[in-house]
Amino acid sequence: MPIQYPEILNLKRSGMEFSWTDRETMLYALGVGMGADPMNEQELPFVYERNLKAMPTLASVVAWGAGPGNTNINYLMVVDGERTITFHKPMPGSGNIVAESRVLGAWDKGKDKGAVITNETVLREKSSGEKLVTLVGSTFARGDGGFGGPTEGQPAPHEVPKRAPDKTVDLATLPGQALIYRLSGDRNPLHSDPEVAKRAGFPRPILHGMCTYGISCRAVLQTYAEYDPTRFKSHGARFSSPVFPGETISVDLWKDGNIISFEARVKSRNVTVIKNGKTELG
């Protein structure tokens, strides 16, 4: 059944409850590569319960499954399009939250070009009702174009500076990185099953886009935030190409005041995997 437009714009849900503990906080950090060097005392607090710190992008998985409802897309053909997290408060190492989610927009790229669906999810502290984070995410549904929706009108992306990067960080991934990351919620077999990956058009399982997103957060965290996750006010990026587990991701960064622009690439294949990245630090 194709995407129903404009009915899809009315999809929303609220009152969805989620919780997490230090276990999920540490597992997420391991999933995006923190703790690869157990002697790195700056990364250890993200993967060790003593004086635990939460990765800012933990926000992207603590309410895994929260969404506005059934959008009728083919999930085998789905990849992440872009994601922006706005932090109203720093992410805690454990918590109880209530989520509300709605569809912000849907765009038709053409019958053979796919569709883009953008959702907004607000996470609130269960005890106080205060906002913790707001997540805006776009899904690229490669098999669902031609549903008759608008073709233009998506928000313009952040433009990174034209000058050479101020810093570049190389961050390696493990061959089994996706198998660790999927335990934080996204168990799409595209990231774990070779046969499913081949049916989706990839030679082997790909790394989750949101894992690459978390790795880009690591790059900002270690270069311009002094490993202080409470400094993050927002973190956003567009996904332009998949990473294969085991590849090294090179993150180029530009600093302009409290704004850090970034893009990421896999040098071994000469491909850009994240574009239009923007972090605001406090």
C-alpha positions as CSV (number, residue, x, y, z in Angstrom):
1,M,0.0,0.0,0.0
2,P,1.5,3.4,-1.0
3,I,2.0,6.3,1.3
4,Q,-1.3,8.1,1.8
5,Y,-0.9,11.8,1.2
6,P,-2.0,14.2,2.7
7,E,-3.4,11.9,5.4
8,I,0.2,11.0,6.5
9,L,0.5,14.6,7.8
10,N,-2.1,13.8,10.5
11,L,-0.2,11.0,12.0
12,K,0.8,11.6,15.7
13,R,1.1,9.8,18.9
14,S,1.8,10.8,22.5
15,G,2.1,9.3,26.0
16,M,4.8,6.7,24.9
17,E,6.9,5.8,28.0
18,F,10.5,4.7,27.9
19,S,13.3,4.2,30.4
20,W,17.0,3.4,30.4
21,T,19.8,2.6,32.8
22,D,23.5,2.9,32.9
23,R,23.7,-0.4,31.0
24,E,22.0,1.1,27.9
25,T,24.1,4.3,28.3
26,M,27.4,2.4,28.2
27,L,26.2,0.0,25.5
28,Y,25.4,2.9,23.2
29,A,28.8,4.5,23.8
30,L,30.5,1.2,22.9
31,G,28.3,1.0,19.8
32,V,29.7,4.3,18.5
33,G,33.3,3.3,19.3
34,M,34.0,4.8,22.6
35,G,36.3,2.8,24.9
36,A,38.3,1.3,22.0
37,D,41.4,2.2,24.0
38,P,40.6,1.2,27.6
39,M,43.5,3.4,28.8
40,N,42.0,6.5,27.4
41,E,40.9,8.2,30.6
42,Q,38.8,10.8,28.7
43,E,36.6,8.2,27.1
44,L,36.4,5.8,30.0
45,P,33.6,7.8,31.8
46,F,31.3,7.0,28.9
47,V,31.7,3.3,29.2
48,Y,32.3,2.8,32.9
49,E,29.6,3.3,35.6
50,R,31.8,5.3,37.9
51,N,31.2,9.0,37.2
52,L,29.2,7.9,34.2
53,K,28.7,10.4,31.3
54,A,26.1,10.0,28.6
55,M,26.9,10.6,24.9
56,P,24.7,13.4,23.7
57,T,23.5,11.3,20.8
58,L,22.2,8.7,23.3
59,A,19.1,10.7,22.8
60,S,18.6,9.1,19.4
61,V,18.0,5.6,20.9
62,V,16.5,5.9,24.3
63,A,13.0,6.1,22.8
64,W,13.6,3.6,20.1
65,G,10.3,2.7,18.4
66,A,8.7,6.0,19.2
67,G,7.0,7.4,16.1
68,P,3.8,8.9,14.8
69,G,2.3,5.7,13.5
70,N,2.3,3.5,10.4
71,T,3.5,5.4,7.3
72,N,3.1,2.4,4.9
73,I,6.7,2.4,3.8
74,N,8.9,-0.6,2.8
75,Y,11.3,-0.8,5.7
76,L,13.7,-3.1,3.8
77,M,14.4,-0.2,1.5
78,V,14.7,2.5,4.3
79,V,17.9,4.4,5.2
80,D,18.4,7.4,7.4
81,G,18.2,10.7,5.6
82,E,19.1,13.3,8.3
83,R,18.8,13.9,12.0
84,T,19.0,16.9,14.3
85,I,18.8,16.8,18.1
86,T,18.1,19.9,20.1
87,F,19.1,19.5,23.7
88,H,16.9,21.3,26.3
89,K,18.8,19.6,29.1
90,P,22.0,17.4,29.1
91,M,21.3,13.7,28.6
92,P,21.4,11.8,31.9
93,G,23.0,8.4,32.4
94,S,19.6,6.9,33.2
95,G,16.0,8.2,33.0
96,N,12.3,7.8,32.6
97,I,10.7,9.7,29.8
98,V,7.5,10.3,27.9
99,A,7.6,10.7,24.1
100,E,5.3,12.5,21.6
101,S,5.8,12.2,17.9
102,R,4.3,13.7,14.7
103,V,4.9,13.8,11.0
104,L,6.3,17.2,9.9
105,G,6.3,16.5,6.1
106,A,6.6,14.1,3.3
107,W,8.2,14.7,-0.1
108,D,8.0,12.6,-3.3
109,K,11.3,12.3,-5.2
110,G,9.7,10.3,-8.0
111,K,8.5,6.7,-8.7
112,D,12.1,5.3,-9.0
113,K,13.8,7.8,-6.7
114,G,12.1,7.3,-3.4
115,A,10.4,9.4,-0.7
116,V,11.5,11.5,2.2
117,I,9.4,11.5,5.5
118,T,10.3,13.9,8.3
119,N,9.1,13.3,11.9
120,E,9.5,15.3,15.1
121,T,9.8,13.5,18.4
122,V,9.8,15.4,21.8
123,L,11.1,13.6,24.8
124,R,10.0,14.9,28.2
125,E,11.1,13.9,31.7
126,K,8.3,11.7,33.1
127,S,8.5,13.2,36.6
128,S,8.4,16.9,35.7
129,G,7.0,17.0,32.2
130,E,9.9,19.3,31.1
131,K,11.4,18.9,27.7
132,L,14.7,16.9,27.6
133,V,15.3,16.8,23.8
134,T,13.6,17.4,20.5
135,L,14.6,15.1,17.7
136,V,13.8,15.9,14.0
137,G,14.6,13.0,11.7
138,S,14.1,12.3,8.0
139,T,13.8,8.8,6.6
140,F,14.7,8.1,3.0
141,A,12.3,5.4,1.8
142,R,14.0,4.3,-1.4
143,G,11.1,2.1,-2.5
144,D,8.2,4.5,-1.9
145,G,8.4,7.3,-4.4
146,G,5.5,8.2,-6.7
147,F,2.9,8.7,-4.0
148,G,1.8,12.1,-5.3
149,G,3.2,14.3,-2.6
150,P,5.1,17.6,-3.0
151,T,8.5,17.4,-4.7
152,E,10.0,20.6,-3.2
153,G,9.9,22.5,0.1
154,Q,12.3,20.6,2.3
155,P,14.3,22.8,4.7
156,A,17.6,24.0,3.3
157,P,20.7,22.2,4.6
158,H,23.4,23.9,6.7
159,E,26.3,25.1,4.5
160,V,29.8,24.2,5.7
161,P,32.6,26.7,5.2
162,K,34.5,26.8,1.9
163,R,37.9,27.0,3.6
164,A,40.1,24.0,4.4
165,P,39.0,22.2,7.6
166,D,40.3,23.5,10.8
167,K,40.8,19.9,12.1
168,T,40.3,16.4,10.8
169,V,39.8,13.4,13.0
170,D,40.2,9.7,11.8
171,L,37.9,7.3,13.7
172,A,38.1,3.6,13.0
173,T,35.1,1.3,13.1
174,L,35.2,-2.4,13.9
175,P,34.2,-5.1,11.4
176,G,31.5,-6.1,14.0
177,Q,30.5,-2.5,14.8
178,A,26.9,-2.8,13.5
179,L,26.4,-5.9,15.5
180,I,27.2,-4.0,18.7
181,Y,25.2,-0.8,17.7
182,R,22.1,-2.8,16.8
183,L,21.7,-3.8,20.4
184,S,20.7,-0.2,21.2
185,G,17.5,-0.7,19.3
186,D,17.7,-0.7,15.5
187,R,17.7,-4.4,14.6
188,N,17.0,-3.9,10.9
189,P,18.6,-7.0,9.3
190,L,20.1,-4.7,6.6
191,H,22.9,-4.1,9.2
192,S,23.5,-7.7,10.2
193,D,22.3,-10.3,7.6
194,P,24.4,-10.6,4.4
195,E,21.5,-12.0,2.4
196,V,19.1,-9.2,3.4
197,A,21.8,-6.6,2.5
198,K,22.2,-8.1,-0.9
199,R,18.5,-8.0,-1.6
200,A,18.6,-4.3,-0.6
201,G,21.3,-3.7,-3.2
202,F,24.4,-3.7,-0.9
203,P,27.4,-6.1,-1.2
204,R,27.4,-6.7,2.6
205,P,25.6,-5.3,5.7
206,I,26.1,-1.6,6.2
207,L,26.7,0.4,9.3
208,H,23.6,2.2,10.7
209,G,23.5,5.8,9.6
210,M,22.7,6.7,13.2
211,C,25.9,5.0,14.3
212,T,27.9,7.2,11.8
213,Y,25.9,10.1,13.3
214,G,27.1,9.1,16.8
215,I,30.7,8.8,15.6
216,S,30.4,12.4,14.2
217,C,29.3,13.5,17.7
218,R,32.5,11.8,19.1
219,A,34.6,13.9,16.7
220,V,33.1,17.1,18.0
221,L,33.2,15.9,21.6
222,Q,36.9,15.2,21.6
223,T,38.1,18.2,19.5
224,Y,36.0,21.2,20.6
225,A,34.0,20.1,23.6
226,E,36.8,18.8,25.8
227,Y,34.8,15.6,26.3
228,D,32.1,17.6,28.1
229,P,28.7,16.4,26.8
230,T,26.8,19.1,28.7
231,R,28.1,21.7,26.2
232,F,26.0,20.3,23.3
233,K,23.0,22.5,22.4
234,S,22.3,20.8,19.1
235,H,23.8,18.3,16.7
236,G,22.6,17.7,13.2
237,A,23.7,16.1,9.9
238,R,22.6,14.6,6.6
239,F,23.5,11.1,5.5
240,S,24.9,10.9,2.0
241,S,26.4,7.4,1.7
242,P,26.6,4.3,3.8
243,V,29.7,3.1,5.8
244,F,30.7,-0.5,5.8
245,P,31.8,-1.8,9.2
246,G,35.5,-1.9,9.5
247,E,36.1,1.3,7.6
248,T,37.8,4.4,9.0
249,I,35.7,7.5,9.0
250,S,37.5,10.9,8.6
251,V,35.6,13.8,10.1
252,D,36.5,17.3,8.8
253,L,35.6,20.1,11.2
254,W,35.3,23.9,11.0
255,K,35.0,26.1,14.1
256,D,33.2,29.4,14.0
257,G,32.5,30.6,17.5
258,N,30.2,28.1,19.2
259,I,29.2,26.6,15.8
260,I,31.1,23.5,14.6
261,S,30.4,22.5,11.0
262,F,31.5,19.0,9.9
263,E,31.4,16.5,7.1
264,A,32.6,12.9,7.1
265,R,34.2,10.7,4.5
266,V,35.7,7.3,3.9
267,K,39.0,8.0,2.3
268,S,39.6,4.4,1.2
269,R,36.6,4.6,-1.2
270,N,36.7,8.4,-1.8
271,V,33.1,8.8,-0.7
272,T,31.4,11.4,1.6
273,V,29.2,9.7,4.1
274,I,27.9,12.8,6.1
275,K,27.2,16.2,4.7
276,N,26.0,19.6,6.1
277,G,26.8,18.8,9.7
278,K,26.3,21.4,12.4
279,T,26.8,21.3,16.1
280,E,26.0,24.2,18.5
281,L,28.0,24.3,21.7
282,G,27.4,26.2,24.8
